Amino acid sequence: MMSHPFAFMRLPYAVLIALDSRMYHYWMQPVHYLVRIVHIISMSGFFGIDMIFGAALFRRNGHAALAAITRLIVPWLHTLFAVAMLSGVGLFFYDPVHIGSRGYLTPKLLLIALALALAAFCHRRVYMPALGGGPAGMLRARAAAGLSLLLWSGVIVMSCLNSEGVPKVFLR
């Protein structure tokens, strides 16, 4: 049997067992699927709004529209991100041994950390000057938005792969 390429990144089994709470599991069991639905909807809403922001940045000579769009969508972006994170943490603690034992959780968490670091860095230093209308600022903002979309796409891919588990590969 071939080893999983991300096997070295798995969270230690002892840590996952220590995080497991049967009381929380049984408490959440009746609403588990509702929390999953909230997580999926909030995650897709967040990603969709991030795409709208990226598309607005790539629009030529649309600085006034960009500022208006940004004022409208940023509160939604922050709210949906918070809901996605809280529901995601809740889902992880529902069954940490099962979820954490799969090979795609750690890459997903690393991509989330990178995307958050990029957002924290770019918020004041890149996006705000771009809203002011400077051409050099727009180029950096477009690059940052493209990288952000790439990182969040990676998070979604890793989420999907982690939920399915790793197929068994047998070599003869």
N, C-alpha and C positions, 0 to 999 in steps of 0.2 A: 504494500500500500504506500502511495506517495504522500509525503507530508504537505500540509497546507503552507503556502508561502508566507502567511502572516502568523504562523504558529508561535514564533518567537515573541510576538507582541501581545499575546494573550495575557489577561490579568491573572495574577496568581490565584490558584484554586482556593487556597486557605483564606485569602482576602474575600473572595466571593462568598464562601461559606459563612464567614464572619458577618457579612452584610445581609445575609438572608434572615428574614423575620417571617416565620410562619403566621404570626398573629396579623401582620400587615397583609400578607398574602391572602389569608382568609377574609379579612375585612374588605379588601379591594376586589375579591373574586366576582361579586355580583355586578360591579361597575367597570370591570377591566376593559371590556370591549367599547364601552362609552368613552373611556379615557383614551383608548387607541384611536377612536374616531376623532376626538378632539385634537389629539396629537397630529394626526394626518392632515386634518383640515387646516389647523393653525400653521403647520410646517409648509403646506402648499400655498397658503395665503401669504406667508412671509416671503417665500421664494418668488411668487408672482409679483408682489410689490417690489421686491429687489430688482426683478427684471424690468418693471416699469421705470424704476429710477435709472437703471442702466440705459434703457432705451431713450429716456429723456436726455441723458448726458450725451448720447451719440447723435442727437438731433442737431443739425446745423442752425446757428443763429436763433436759438430758442431760449435765450437766457431768461426772459420774462416768464415764459411758460415753465421753464425748469424751476424757477423760484416758487411759482404758484403750486406746481405739482409737489414739490418737496414739502411745502407747508401742509399740504393736504395728506400726504402719505406717510410722513415720518412718524406721527403718533400711532398710526395703524401698524407700521413696521415694528415699532418697539413693543406694542401690545401683543401682536401675534408672536413675536420672538419670545416674549416672557411666557406666554401660554404654551408654546411648543417646548420650551426648556422645562417648565414645571411638569407638564404632562409626560415628557420624556424621562425625567428623573423618577417620576412616580411609576412609570412602566418598568424602568430598570430595577427598582427595588421590589416590584411585584415578583420577579424571579431572577435575581442577580446571577445565580449559578448558571442557569440556562443561557441567559443573554450574554453574560460575560465570558462564557466558555467558548463562544464562537470567535472566529478569527477576524471579523471585520469591525468589532466594537472599538478597539483601540485606534485603528486608522480613522474611524469616524470621529472619535473624540479629539484626535490630533488635528483633523481638518476643521472642526468647530473652533478649537483654540486658535488656529491660524487665521480663520475668518474673523474671529472676534478681535484679535490683535490688529489685523488690517483695518477693521472698522474703527477701532479706537485711535489708531494712528491717522487715518484718513479723514475722520470727521471734521476736525478743525483745520488741519494742515493742507488738505487737498480739496475736499468738497466745498467748504465755505468760500475759498478763493474762486473756485469755478463758478459758484453762484454769483460772484461779483462780475463775471464776464471776461476775465483775462484769458487770452488764447493759450498761453503756456499752462495756466491752471486747468483749462479744459482737457488738454492732452494728458496731463497726470491723472485727472479725475476719470477720464475714459479708461485709462490703463488700470486704475484701481478698481473701477466698476467691473471691468472684464475679469480681473483676477478674483474679485469677490464672487461673481457668478460662477466661475470655474470651481472655486473652493466649495460653495454651497451645493453645486451640482455633485461634487465628490461626496459630500455629506449624505445627500439623498441616495446616491448609488450604494455607498457603504451601508446605509440603513436597510435598503432593499436586500442586499446580499446577506446581511447579518440576520434578517428575519427569516430567510430561507434556510440558512445553515449551509454547510459545505457538502457538496456531493462527494460520495466515496469514489475514489479512482483506484482501480486494481490493475496492476501490471502483471503480465505473465512472464 
